[in-house]
């Protein structure tokens, strides 16, 4: 292929039982061996993708990267559809399965990052002591490269996914997927399971639950006036916003709620009473109830000083995905990992992602199937090169091996 990394029966077990690789004898050994030979190409793909800056909101750069990803996945046999979005195109990719009558397997990812253009100038993609670092390499360009490698691996072995596969790659995940979530939600009906390509916990454990998250903008309107001669005629939007934020911080003491004031702007000059100010808040919630109560409180904020106005706007929101007992999908992945000679487990995660949309609906969902590493959204962001091959093999196995029954039949 010219881009990417490619080279030249529904289970009938009882609920929760993992079929593993018994249906495909010899496959674990073949997957592991071929994954080791493909790891170098996947590493190079990680370098290439991380070298293409794609901050959220930069539609031209995101669209260039989307086309690069489309070419790579198309070479693995995917049908590609670009879905226009206000901040960059999303991708919907589909692969045929050996049994097209089965419900599809849905994978979700994103190609935007939190890093502004120019970051590569003083932080180039580089490898040292087995760690590959660079902006966005962990979150989550390596996850996309790994999936390319998994499909290339199956093609090399003459295998196909067991069931139809869909992949959604959104352009606005790092800002809460305000537009991309619609594309994800349209693929949820009928999905047998949903897998996320976000990075796992630093120790490699998968993510079995996620907190809800919401971005809120507080906008305060005051009245401008000369700060020296006619200060009493003005109403400071900055002062009002500061007082509102002090009051809002008390929400962070509510059970199951966390709050981060991520951005504050306002005013024009030191000698002008500020007529406008705003803050963007990031909120995270352990439960749906905490999310409802906190957002209701924010929606009913009132001004603390005469003449000021306060407006609350929800910019994006994801529901809480609670931990569920049992989790047959995790048992299946653990069984598959063991057959591949890997030890794997799962645990809830603090961050939110597009898998929240599936997990909150009760669909069999796991996240964290991307590259193993640490430091997302930080200057020490990196992946472990020695863990690329195991993840390629695991993803290929999840595509090829039949799923057990993951939900009770009605």
C-alpha positions as CSV (number, residue, x, y, z in Angstrom):
1,X,0.0,0.0,0.0
2,X,1.1,3.6,-0.4
3,X,0.0,4.8,3.0
4,X,-0.5,3.1,6.4
5,X,1.1,-0.1,7.6
6,X,-0.5,-2.8,5.4
7,X,1.9,-5.3,3.8
8,X,1.7,-7.2,0.6
9,X,-20.1,-18.2,13.6
10,X,-21.8,-16.2,16.0
11,X,-21.1,-17.8,19.4
12,X,-23.6,-20.0,21.0
13,X,-22.1,-20.2,24.4
14,X,-24.0,-19.4,27.5
15,X,-24.3,-15.8,28.6
16,X,-20.9,-14.5,29.7
17,X,-18.9,-17.5,28.6
18,X,-15.9,-16.6,26.5
19,X,-15.4,-18.7,23.3
20,X,-11.8,-17.5,23.1
21,X,-9.8,-18.7,20.0
22,X,-11.1,-22.3,20.1
23,X,-13.1,-21.6,16.9
24,X,-9.8,-20.7,15.1
25,X,-7.1,-23.2,16.0
26,X,-3.5,-21.9,15.7
27,X,-4.7,-18.3,15.3
28,X,-3.1,-16.9,18.6
29,X,0.4,-18.0,17.6
30,X,0.0,-16.7,14.1
31,X,-1.4,-13.3,15.4
32,X,1.5,-12.9,17.9
33,X,4.2,-13.8,15.4
34,X,2.9,-11.6,12.6
35,X,2.3,-8.7,15.0
36,X,5.9,-8.7,16.0
37,X,7.0,-8.3,12.3
38,X,4.5,-5.5,11.8
39,X,5.4,-3.5,14.9
40,X,8.1,-1.6,13.1
41,X,5.7,-0.4,10.4
42,X,3.2,0.6,13.0
43,X,5.8,2.5,14.9
44,X,6.7,4.4,11.8
45,X,3.0,5.1,11.2
46,X,2.7,6.5,14.7
47,X,5.6,8.9,13.9
48,X,4.0,10.0,10.6
49,X,0.6,10.6,12.1
50,X,2.0,12.5,15.2
51,X,4.0,14.6,12.8
52,X,0.8,15.9,11.2
53,X,-0.5,18.6,13.6
54,X,-4.2,18.5,14.0
55,X,-5.5,20.7,16.9
56,X,-9.3,20.7,17.5
57,X,-10.9,23.4,15.5
58,X,-8.3,23.6,12.7
59,X,-10.4,22.2,9.9
60,X,-7.8,22.4,7.1
61,X,-5.2,20.4,9.0
62,X,-7.8,18.0,10.3
63,X,-9.0,17.4,6.8
64,X,-5.5,16.7,5.5
65,X,-5.0,14.1,8.3
66,X,-8.5,12.6,7.6
67,X,-7.5,12.0,4.0
68,X,-4.2,10.4,5.1
69,X,-6.1,8.1,7.5
70,X,-8.7,7.3,4.8
71,X,-5.9,6.2,2.5
72,X,-4.4,4.0,5.1
73,X,-7.6,2.3,6.1
74,X,-8.8,2.1,2.5
75,X,-5.7,0.0,1.7
76,X,-6.8,-2.5,4.4
77,X,-10.1,-3.0,2.6
78,X,-12.3,-0.3,4.2
79,X,-15.0,1.6,2.5
80,X,-14.5,5.2,3.5
81,X,-17.1,8.0,3.8
82,X,-16.2,11.5,4.9
83,X,-18.8,13.2,7.0
84,X,-18.5,17.0,6.9
85,X,-18.3,18.8,10.2
86,X,-18.1,22.5,11.1
87,X,-14.6,22.0,12.6
88,X,-13.3,19.3,10.2
89,X,-14.5,16.2,8.5
90,X,-15.2,13.0,10.4
91,X,-14.7,9.6,9.0
92,X,-17.0,6.6,8.8
93,X,-15.2,3.4,7.7
94,X,-16.7,0.0,7.2
95,X,-15.3,-3.5,6.6
96,X,-17.2,-6.6,5.5
97,X,-17.2,-9.6,7.8
98,X,-17.1,-13.3,7.2
99,X,-20.7,-13.4,8.3
100,X,-22.6,-10.3,7.1
101,X,-25.8,-11.3,8.9
102,X,-24.3,-10.6,12.3
103,X,-24.6,-7.3,14.2
104,X,-21.6,-5.0,13.6
105,X,-18.7,-4.3,15.9
106,X,-18.2,-0.6,16.4
107,X,-14.9,1.1,17.1
108,X,-14.5,4.8,18.0
109,X,-11.6,7.1,17.8
110,X,-10.6,10.7,17.0
111,X,-7.9,12.5,15.0
112,X,-7.9,15.9,16.8
113,X,-5.5,16.7,19.6
114,X,-5.2,19.3,22.3
115,X,-1.8,20.6,21.0
116,X,-1.7,23.9,19.1
117,X,0.1,24.3,15.7
118,X,3.8,24.9,16.2
119,X,4.2,22.5,19.1
120,X,6.4,20.2,17.0
121,X,8.9,23.0,16.6
122,X,10.1,22.6,20.1
123,X,8.8,19.1,20.8
124,X,9.4,16.9,17.8
125,X,8.4,13.3,17.7
126,X,11.3,11.3,19.0
127,X,12.2,7.9,20.6
128,X,14.4,7.5,23.6
129,X,14.8,4.5,25.9
130,X,11.9,2.6,24.2
131,X,9.5,5.5,24.6
132,X,8.1,7.3,21.6
133,X,7.0,10.8,22.5
134,X,5.3,13.6,20.7
135,X,2.1,15.7,20.7
136,X,-0.9,13.5,20.3
137,X,1.1,10.3,19.8
138,X,-0.7,8.6,22.7
139,X,-4.0,10.5,22.6
140,X,-4.7,9.0,20.1
141,X,-2.8,8.7,16.9
142,X,-1.1,5.5,18.0
143,X,-4.5,3.9,18.5
144,X,-5.4,4.6,14.9
145,X,-2.1,3.3,13.7
146,X,-2.6,0.1,15.8
147,X,-5.9,-0.6,14.2
148,X,-4.4,-0.1,10.7
149,X,-1.8,-2.7,11.7
150,X,-4.5,-5.1,13.0
151,X,-6.4,-5.1,9.7
152,X,-3.1,-5.4,7.8
153,X,-2.2,-8.4,10.0
154,X,-5.5,-10.2,9.2
155,X,-5.0,-9.5,5.5
156,X,-1.5,-11.0,5.7
157,X,-2.9,-14.2,7.2
158,X,-5.8,-14.4,4.7
159,X,-8.3,-13.7,7.5
160,X,-11.2,-11.3,7.6
161,X,-13.2,-9.8,10.6
162,X,-15.7,-12.3,11.9
163,X,-18.5,-9.8,11.6
164,X,-19.0,-6.4,9.9
165,X,-16.9,-3.7,11.5
166,X,-17.5,0.1,11.6
167,X,-15.0,2.7,12.7
168,X,-16.0,6.3,13.5
169,X,-13.1,8.8,13.7
170,X,-14.3,12.2,14.9
171,X,-12.6,15.6,14.4
172,X,-13.8,17.2,17.7
173,X,-13.4,14.7,20.5
174,X,-11.0,16.8,22.5
175,X,-13.7,19.5,22.8
176,X,-16.5,17.0,23.8
177,X,-17.5,15.9,20.3
178,X,-20.3,18.5,20.0
179,X,-20.8,17.5,16.3
180,X,-19.1,14.2,16.1
181,X,-21.3,12.6,18.7
182,X,-24.2,12.5,16.3
183,X,-22.2,10.3,13.9
184,X,-21.2,8.0,16.8
185,X,-24.8,7.8,18.0
186,X,-26.1,6.9,14.6
187,X,-23.9,3.7,14.6
188,X,-24.9,2.5,18.1
189,X,-28.3,0.8,17.2
190,X,-27.7,-2.8,16.5
191,X,-24.0,-2.8,17.6
192,X,-22.9,-6.1,19.2
193,X,-20.2,-4.3,21.2
194,X,-18.3,-1.0,21.2
195,X,-14.6,-0.6,21.5
196,X,-12.6,2.6,22.1
197,X,-9.1,3.3,20.7
198,X,-8.2,5.7,23.5
199,X,-5.1,4.9,25.5
200,X,-5.5,2.5,28.4
201,X,-4.5,3.1,32.0
202,X,-0.7,3.6,32.2
203,X,-0.3,0.0,33.4
204,X,-2.2,-1.3,30.3
205,X,-5.6,-2.0,32.0
206,X,-8.6,-1.3,29.8
207,X,-11.3,1.2,30.8
208,X,-14.5,-0.3,32.0
209,X,-16.4,2.9,32.9
210,X,-15.9,6.7,32.5
211,X,-17.2,9.7,34.3
212,X,-19.6,12.0,32.6
213,X,-18.2,15.4,31.3
214,X,-19.7,18.7,30.3
215,X,-18.1,21.9,29.0
216,X,-20.0,25.0,30.1
217,X,-19.5,28.7,29.1
218,X,-20.4,31.3,31.6
219,X,-20.9,34.7,30.0
220,X,-21.4,37.8,32.0
221,X,-22.6,41.1,30.5
222,X,-22.0,44.4,32.5
223,X,-21.9,48.0,31.6
224,X,-18.8,49.8,30.4
225,X,-17.7,53.2,32.0
226,X,-14.6,55.2,32.6
227,X,-12.9,53.5,35.5
228,X,-11.7,56.8,37.0
229,X,-14.3,59.4,36.3
230,X,-17.5,57.5,36.2
231,X,-16.8,54.1,37.8
232,X,-20.1,54.2,39.7
233,X,-22.0,54.3,36.4
234,X,-20.4,51.0,35.2
235,X,-21.1,47.4,36.1
236,X,-18.0,45.3,36.0
237,X,-18.5,42.0,34.2
238,X,-15.1,40.8,35.4
239,X,-16.0,41.4,39.1
240,X,-19.3,39.6,38.6
241,X,-17.6,36.7,36.9
242,X,-15.1,36.4,39.7
243,X,-17.8,36.3,42.3
244,X,-19.8,33.8,40.3
245,X,-16.8,31.5,40.0
246,X,-16.2,31.7,43.7
247,X,-19.8,30.6,44.2
248,X,-19.6,27.9,41.5
249,X,-16.5,26.4,43.0
250,X,-18.7,25.1,45.9
251,X,-20.2,22.7,43.3
252,X,-17.0,20.8,43.3
253,X,-17.6,19.8,46.9
254,X,-20.8,18.0,45.9
255,X,-20.4,14.2,45.9
256,X,-19.4,12.9,42.5
257,X,-18.6,16.3,40.9
258,X,-15.3,17.9,39.9
259,X,-14.8,21.3,38.3
260,X,-12.0,22.9,36.5
261,X,-12.0,26.6,35.4
262,X,-10.1,26.1,32.2
263,X,-10.2,29.5,30.5
264,X,-11.2,33.1,31.6
265,X,-11.4,36.2,29.4
266,X,-12.9,39.6,29.9
267,X,-12.6,43.4,29.7
268,X,-10.7,45.6,27.3
269,X,-8.4,48.0,29.3
270,X,-7.5,48.8,32.9
271,X,-9.1,52.2,32.7
272,X,-12.5,50.8,31.4
273,X,-15.0,49.0,33.6
274,X,-15.4,45.7,31.9
275,X,-18.6,45.2,29.9
276,X,-18.1,41.6,29.2
277,X,-16.4,38.5,30.6
278,X,-16.6,34.8,30.2
279,X,-15.2,31.5,31.6
280,X,-15.2,28.0,30.2
281,X,-15.7,25.3,32.8
282,X,-14.9,21.7,32.6
283,X,-17.1,19.5,34.8
284,X,-16.8,15.7,35.5
285,X,-19.4,13.6,37.1
286,X,-19.4,10.1,38.7
287,X,-23.1,9.6,38.3
288,X,-25.9,10.8,36.1
289,X,-27.7,12.2,39.1
290,X,-24.6,14.4,40.0
291,X,-24.6,15.6,36.4
292,X,-28.2,16.5,36.4
293,X,-28.1,18.4,39.7
294,X,-25.0,20.4,38.9
295,X,-26.1,21.4,35.4
296,X,-29.5,22.4,36.8
297,X,-27.7,24.7,39.4
298,X,-25.6,26.3,36.7
299,X,-28.6,26.8,34.4
300,X,-30.3,28.9,37.1
301,X,-27.4,31.2,38.1
302,X,-28.5,34.8,38.7
303,X,-26.4,38.0,38.8
304,X,-25.1,39.1,42.2
305,X,-25.0,42.8,41.4
306,X,-27.7,45.1,39.8
307,X,-27.2,45.6,36.1
308,X,-25.3,42.5,35.4
309,X,-26.5,39.5,33.4
310,X,-25.3,35.9,33.6
311,X,-25.9,33.4,30.9
312,X,-25.0,29.6,31.0
313,X,-24.4,27.7,27.7
314,X,-23.6,24.0,27.5
315,X,-21.0,23.6,24.8
316,X,-20.7,19.8,24.9
317,X,-21.8,17.0,27.2
318,X,-21.3,13.3,27.6
319,X,-23.3,11.1,30.0
320,X,-21.7,9.1,32.8
321,X,-20.8,5.5,31.9
322,X,-21.2,3.6,35.1
323,X,-19.3,0.5,36.1
324,X,-21.4,-2.6,35.7
325,X,-21.1,-6.0,37.5
326,X,-20.1,-9.0,35.5
327,X,-18.9,-7.5,32.3
328,X,-18.8,-10.4,29.9
329,X,-17.0,-8.3,27.2
330,X,-14.1,-7.8,29.6
331,X,-14.0,-11.5,30.4
332,X,-13.9,-12.2,26.7
333,X,-11.0,-9.8,26.1
334,X,-9.1,-11.2,29.1
335,X,-9.6,-14.7,27.7
336,X,-8.4,-13.7,24.3
337,X,-5.4,-11.9,25.8
338,X,-4.5,-15.0,27.8
339,X,-4.5,-17.1,24.6
340,X,-2.1,-14.5,23.1
341,X,0.2,-14.8,26.2
342,X,-0.9,-11.5,27.6
343,X,-2.3,-10.6,31.0
344,X,-5.0,-8.0,30.9
345,X,-7.6,-6.5,33.1
346,X,-9.8,-3.4,33.4
347,X,-10.8,-0.6,35.7
348,X,-12.9,2.6,35.7
349,X,-11.3,5.8,34.3
350,X,-11.5,9.4,35.3
351,X,-11.6,10.9,31.8
352,X,-14.6,10.9,29.4
353,X,-14.7,9.9,25.8
354,X,-17.1,8.9,23.0
355,X,-17.4,5.5,24.5
356,X,-19.5,7.2,27.2
357,X,-22.3,7.4,24.7
358,X,-22.4,3.6,24.3
359,X,-21.7,2.7,27.9
360,X,-24.3,5.0,29.3
361,X,-26.9,3.2,27.1
362,X,-25.9,-0.2,28.5
363,X,-24.2,-1.5,25.4
364,X,-21.3,-3.9,25.9
365,X,-18.4,-1.4,25.9
366,X,-14.7,-1.2,26.6
367,X,-12.2,1.6,26.0
368,X,-8.4,1.8,26.3
369,X,-7.5,-0.5,23.4
370,X,-5.0,2.0,22.1
371,X,-1.3,2.2,22.7
372,X,0.1,1.7,26.2
373,X,1.8,4.8,27.5
374,X,1.4,7.8,29.8
375,X,1.1,11.6,29.9
376,X,-1.9,12.5,27.7
377,X,-2.4,16.2,27.4
378,X,1.0,16.8,29.0
379,X,4.5,17.4,27.7
380,X,5.7,14.0,28.7
381,X,3.1,12.3,26.5
382,X,4.5,9.0,25.2
383,X,3.9,5.4,24.1
384,X,5.8,2.2,24.9
385,X,7.2,0.8,21.7
386,X,7.6,-2.7,23.2
387,X,3.8,-2.8,23.7
388,X,2.9,-2.1,20.1
389,X,3.1,-5.8,19.0
390,X,0.9,-7.1,21.8
391,X,-1.8,-4.5,21.1
392,X,-1.7,-5.2,17.3
393,X,-2.3,-8.9,18.1
394,X,-5.1,-8.2,20.6
395,X,-7.0,-5.9,18.2
396,X,-6.6,-8.4,15.3
397,X,-7.9,-11.1,17.6
398,X,-10.9,-9.1,18.6
399,X,-11.7,-8.5,15.0
400,X,-11.3,-12.2,13.9
401,X,-12.5,-14.2,16.9
402,X,-16.3,-14.7,17.4
403,X,-17.8,-12.8,20.3
404,X,-19.7,-14.7,23.0
405,X,-23.2,-13.7,23.9
406,X,-22.7,-10.4,25.7
407,X,-26.4,-9.7,26.6
408,X,-29.2,-11.9,27.8
409,X,-31.7,-12.7,25.1
410,X,-35.2,-11.3,25.8
